């Protein structure tokens, strides 16, 4: 296997999501990006956030896609400052499913759905 990466599908707002994630994640790069010929929607973009690689793109299906809480991106944070910063930024205009707090399984943990509908789990062991 050469690689395995999560692929996030957006409903015409993938470029806005790229800009949003670029503001949130300090170590962020767009490694490759291709737009659809007929529009400025993103066909496929490969991004790197620290050591996580994601592929994102806009759906061309007539029905909007929706993310499911059964699938989330899990981030193991380096320290308290990082998890608090990510929590503060990702919850803005999003939904908090589990608030940032100490839990039996973790020093700090949170589960958030961001404003684009992407689910994130933040953890500090």
C-alpha positions as CSV (number, residue, x, y, z in Angstrom):
1,X,0.0,0.0,0.0
2,X,1.4,3.3,-1.0
3,X,-0.8,5.5,1.2
4,X,-4.1,5.8,3.0
5,X,-5.7,9.2,3.6
6,X,-9.1,10.5,4.7
7,X,-11.0,12.1,1.9
8,X,-13.3,15.0,2.9
9,X,-16.1,15.9,0.4
10,X,-17.5,19.4,0.5
11,X,-20.6,20.9,-1.1
12,X,-19.0,23.7,-3.1
13,X,-17.1,25.2,-0.2
14,X,-13.9,23.2,-0.2
15,X,-11.8,26.4,-1.0
16,X,-13.4,28.1,2.0
17,X,-12.6,25.0,4.1
18,X,-8.9,25.2,2.9
19,X,-8.7,28.8,4.0
20,X,-10.3,28.0,7.4
21,X,-8.0,25.0,8.1
22,X,-5.0,27.1,7.1
23,X,-5.9,29.6,9.9
24,X,-6.4,26.9,12.5
25,X,-3.5,24.5,11.9
26,X,-0.1,26.1,12.3
27,X,1.8,23.5,10.3
28,X,-0.4,23.5,7.1
29,X,0.6,23.0,3.5
30,X,-1.4,22.5,0.2
31,X,0.7,19.9,-1.6
32,X,-1.4,19.7,-4.7
33,X,-4.6,21.2,-6.0
34,X,-6.7,20.7,-9.1
35,X,-9.9,22.6,-9.9
36,X,-12.8,21.4,-12.1
37,X,-12.5,22.8,-15.6
38,X,-16.0,24.2,-15.6
39,X,-15.8,26.1,-12.3
40,X,-13.4,27.2,-9.6
41,X,-14.5,24.4,-7.3
42,X,-11.8,22.1,-6.1
43,X,-11.7,18.7,-7.8
44,X,-9.0,17.4,-5.5
45,X,-6.5,19.0,-3.0
46,X,-3.9,17.1,-1.0
47,X,-3.1,18.9,2.2
48,X,-0.7,18.3,5.1
49,X,-1.4,19.3,8.6
50,X,1.7,18.4,10.6
51,X,2.1,14.6,10.0
52,X,-1.6,14.1,8.8
53,X,-2.4,14.1,5.1
54,X,-6.0,14.7,3.9
55,X,-7.6,14.9,0.5
56,X,-10.4,17.3,0.1
57,X,-12.7,18.2,-2.8
58,X,-16.1,19.5,-3.9
59,X,-18.8,17.0,-4.7
60,X,-20.3,17.1,-8.2
61,X,-23.2,15.0,-7.1
62,X,-26.6,16.7,-7.3
63,X,-27.5,15.7,-3.7
64,X,-25.4,17.5,-1.0
65,X,-23.2,15.1,0.9
66,X,-23.3,15.0,4.7
67,X,-20.6,13.9,7.1
68,X,-21.4,11.3,9.8
69,X,-20.4,11.5,13.4
70,X,-19.2,7.9,13.0
71,X,-16.2,9.2,11.1
72,X,-14.0,11.8,12.6
73,X,-10.4,13.0,12.5
74,X,-8.6,12.2,15.7
75,X,-5.7,14.5,16.7
76,X,-3.3,13.6,19.4
77,X,-2.1,17.0,20.7
78,X,1.4,17.8,22.0
79,X,0.4,20.0,24.9
80,X,-2.3,21.8,26.8
81,X,-1.8,25.0,24.7
82,X,-2.3,23.2,21.5
83,X,-5.4,21.4,22.4
84,X,-7.0,24.6,23.9
85,X,-6.1,26.6,20.8
86,X,-7.5,23.9,18.4
87,X,-10.7,23.6,20.5
88,X,-11.3,27.3,20.6
89,X,-10.8,27.7,16.8
90,X,-12.7,24.5,15.7
91,X,-15.8,25.2,17.9
92,X,-16.3,28.6,16.4
93,X,-19.6,28.4,14.5
94,X,-19.5,24.6,15.1
95,X,-21.1,22.2,17.4
96,X,-19.6,20.8,20.6
97,X,-20.5,17.1,21.1
98,X,-18.1,16.6,24.1
99,X,-16.7,19.7,25.7
100,X,-13.0,20.0,26.4
101,X,-12.4,18.6,29.8
102,X,-10.5,16.0,31.8
103,X,-12.0,12.5,31.3
104,X,-11.1,9.1,32.7
105,X,-9.5,8.0,29.4
106,X,-7.6,11.3,28.9
107,X,-6.0,14.3,30.5
108,X,-8.0,16.5,28.0
109,X,-10.4,15.5,25.4
110,X,-13.1,17.1,23.1
111,X,-15.3,16.1,20.2
112,X,-16.4,18.9,17.9
113,X,-18.2,19.3,14.6
114,X,-16.7,22.3,12.7
115,X,-18.7,24.8,10.7
116,X,-18.2,22.7,7.6
117,X,-19.6,19.6,9.2
118,X,-16.3,17.8,9.7
119,X,-16.0,15.9,13.0
120,X,-12.8,16.3,15.1
121,X,-11.7,14.5,18.2
122,X,-8.9,16.3,20.2
123,X,-6.9,14.4,22.8
124,X,-4.1,15.1,25.2
125,X,-2.8,11.9,26.8
